[in-house]
Amino acid sequence: MPVPLSVTNPKAKGLAAQVAAELPTEGPFARLQAEQQPAVGAATPADRGGADGSTAQQQQHVQQQEQQPPAEEVALETCNLSFSYPDIDGRPLPDRPPVVQDMSIALPKGATCLLIGPNGAGKTTLLKVLGGKHMVPEASVRVLGQPPFHATGLTSSGALSYVGGNWERDIAFAGYSIPLAGDIPASQMLNSLPGIDPARRDRLIEVLDIDPTWRMHLVSDGQRRRVQIAMGLLKPFQVLLLDEITVDLDVLGRADLMAFLKEECQQRGATIIYATHIFDGLESWPSHVMYVAGGRLQVFERAENVPELQQGRLLSLVERWLREEQRQRQAAADKQRALGPAPSSGSLQDMHLASWNNGWVGGRLASSLKHSANAVMRM
């Protein structure tokens, strides 16, 4: 996969002058700060005829600035973060918008953020980018002041922890999503990590109601999930990313786990982002609420500024957001159908692949020659 020049050589040393001029010489945070400072001699909105000297965009920017914590208290921040899954040539997929588009957030230490959004909104991709599982420009994501993909010590030390997905594997000629299970006791797994505090391990066993004698090939999905969560929380984290990890837990298990996580944030100043579709009993848990749809950040607000949360109506709030997003998506689809099908861009895609992938073009093996060695047999 080709690596962007801005990542390998941000100062453009040794490159041609015209190429160097195209590369950023400052990170997004520095550019954002420069944009916030008014240029000398620049016309103000009042000079351009504004009635009150402000615009809606500027007011929104001021509100975002007021919500951002001081720099020394920031645990996680993004600046104009965008991410696309690459095509076979290493470049973004043609004619497809980024999965994550232009997201800018800042979470202080001790925050508990609830990540909400419909299926396919980009929540898992966002959490994986924040967890350092995908490469993005260093300046677009900062976790504890470091880029998570490049600063591998964040994850190896346990300061940054990502818990998501299932313990599953694919077996040839057997099936997909086979539970990863073996004749191993839970106690052996919980004692396998070196340097673990026994008191913290025992506390997690108590909170998650784990029986150390469980054999991992004989337990239920919920019991296996409890051991998975405990393994991800054994090391004291500073930033924790949770992706739908309570889906298999019962009501008591979920309540005890969320209380434990809230305590971790209050006592140790840890920061948590929790993506879920289960909202029972979560009205008082989050300090921040983040709602994404279509890969874009729609809402990022302190919980104290959301009236529905103060009134204990989290579920109705989320349902209203999802209904509105569904209505907008349906309206866009109806408009597209009224305009007719979009013109085919197959030839442009073929040109794109031919120019970036050593001449490969889709369908090259389907030769039209009847007796060709590459001819495709047709029934």
VENJO-V37446 format. One record per pair of residues at least 12 apart in sequence whose ideal C-beta (glycine too) atoms are under 6 Angstrom apart, sorted by the first residue. I is the first residue (numbers start at 1). J is the second residue. D is the distance in Angstrom with one decimal. If there is no record, write none. Layout:
BEGIN
I_J_D / I_J_D
END
This chain:
BEGIN
1_90_3.8 / 2_90_4.8 / 5_23_5.9 / 6_23_5.5 / 6_24_5.7 / 27_139_3.1 / 28_79_4.3 / 28_80_5.3 / 28_139_4.9 / 29_79_5.3 / 29_139_5.9 / 68_106_4.5 / 69_108_3.6 / 73_108_4.6 / 73_109_5.5 / 74_106_5.4 / 75_107_5.6 / 75_109_4.5 / 75_239_5.7 / 75_271_3.9 / 76_107_4.6 / 76_143_5.2 / 76_239_5.7 / 76_271_6.0 / 77_106_4.2 / 77_142_5.0 / 78_103_5.4 / 78_104_5.8 / 78_105_5.4 / 78_141_5.3 / 79_104_5.4 / 79_140_5.8 / 80_102_5.4 / 80_104_5.8 / 81_103_4.5 / 81_140_4.7 / 82_98_4.7 / 82_100_5.9 / 82_101_5.4 / 82_102_5.7 / 83_98_5.9 / 83_99_5.8 / 83_100_4.3 / 83_129_5.4 / 83_136_5.8 / 84_98_4.3 / 89_356_4.2 / 89_357_4.3 / 94_349_5.4 / 94_352_5.6 / 95_345_5.9 / 99_122_4.8 / 99_125_4.7 / 99_295_5.4 / 100_122_5.2 / 100_125_5.8 / 100_126_5.3 / 100_295_5.4 / 101_295_4.6 / 101_296_5.0 / 103_297_4.8 / 105_300_5.4 / 107_271_5.5 / 109_269_4.5 / 109_271_5.8 / 110_265_5.0 / 110_269_4.7 / 111_271_5.0 / 111_287_4.9 / 111_288_5.4 / 112_265_5.3 / 112_272_5.1 / 112_286_5.2 / 112_287_4.9 / 113_273_4.7 / 113_288_4.2 / 113_290_5.7 / 114_274_5.8 / 114_286_3.9 / 114_289_5.3 / 115_273_5.4 / 115_275_4.0 / 115_290_5.2 / 116_291_4.8 / 116_318_5.6 / 117_292_4.3 / 117_293_5.6 / 118_322_5.6 / 121_292_4.9 / 121_293_5.1 / 122_292_5.9 / 122_295_4.4 / 123_275_4.6 / 124_243_5.5 / 127_241_4.7 / 127_243_5.1 / 130_241_5.9 / 131_162_3.6 / 131_241_5.1 / 132_148_3.3 / 132_149_4.5 / 132_155_5.8 / 135_149_4.9 / 138_150_5.7 / 143_160_5.5 / 143_239_5.4 / 144_238_6.0 / 148_160_5.9 / 158_235_2.8 / 158_237_5.9 / 159_238_4.5 / 160_239_5.0 / 161_232_5.8 / 161_237_4.3 / 161_240_5.1 / 162_241_4.5 / 163_232_3.7 / 163_242_5.5 / 163_245_5.3 / 164_243_3.0 / 167_180_3.9 / 167_228_5.6 / 168_180_5.8 / 181_216_5.0 / 181_217_4.2 / 182_216_5.7 / 182_217_5.8 / 183_215_5.9 / 183_217_5.2 / 184_216_5.0 / 186_210_5.8 / 186_212_5.4 / 186_214_4.2 / 186_227_5.2 / 187_212_3.6 / 193_234_5.6 / 196_234_5.1 / 204_230_4.5 / 204_233_5.8 / 207_256_5.2 / 207_260_4.7 / 208_226_4.4 / 208_230_5.4 / 210_226_5.4 / 221_248_4.9 / 222_248_4.3 / 222_249_5.9 / 225_248_4.1 / 229_245_5.7 / 237_270_5.9 / 238_270_5.7 / 239_271_5.0 / 240_272_4.6 / 241_273_5.3 / 242_274_4.5 / 243_275_5.1 / 244_276_5.9 / 258_285_5.6 / 279_314_5.1 / 279_315_5.0 / 282_314_6.0 / 283_309_5.8 / 283_312_4.8 / 283_314_4.8 / 286_303_5.0 / 287_303_5.5 / 288_302_5.8 / 289_301_5.6 / 289_303_5.7 / 289_306_5.9 / 291_321_5.6 / 293_325_4.5
END
